Amino acid sequence: FAMSAMAGEADAQQRLIEIHLADVAEIAKLYAGQGVLLEDLVGEGNLALSFGVTMLGSLEKPDEVEGMLGKMIMDAMEEYIAEHAENSKIDKRVEEVNKVADKARELAEELHRKVTTEELMEETGMSRKMIEDAIRMSGFKIEDIDNNAKDSL
């Protein structure tokens, strides 16, 4: 029925999906432990499989079906892992900006004035570079830091 699926027959495509669902789960296990849930990998693989069977008409021979579907499933999982890793980096940067902003606000309230980078370094234990990076990532919008801090960045 690979030929029928390649010809676009819906029943054959559905049967091909059903046959390969177990493969998706096995492939997902190979990608486990990379910071994403196994269920999410299976979900991405299932989507790729469903999409892949609709593209089989572009193949020349039925023996290419397995390889194409397998590649699409793996590519989808790898892409999902990469996106998750990038989002984690962004989340970490946002946390750093928030930490610097929160400490700057607390310290400014204590001192009744804007704070310097040096004071934040002392208060947070963060390096100058980490604080300056957080200031930059905020678009210089951390209000409780002395404006002169911008000039040194």
Secondary structure as GFF3:
##gff-version 3
##sequence-region A 1 153
A	DSSP	alpha_helix	2	6	.	.	.	ID=ss1
A	DSSP	alpha_helix	10	30	.	.	.	ID=ss2
A	DSSP	alpha_helix	38	53	.	.	.	ID=ss3
A	DSSP	three_ten_helix	56	58	.	.	.	ID=ss4
A	DSSP	three_ten_helix	62	64	.	.	.	ID=ss5
A	DSSP	alpha_helix	65	111	.	.	.	ID=ss6
A	DSSP	alpha_helix	117	124	.	.	.	ID=ss7
A	DSSP	alpha_helix	128	137	.	.	.	ID=ss8
A	DSSP	alpha_helix	148	151	.	.	.	ID=ss9
###
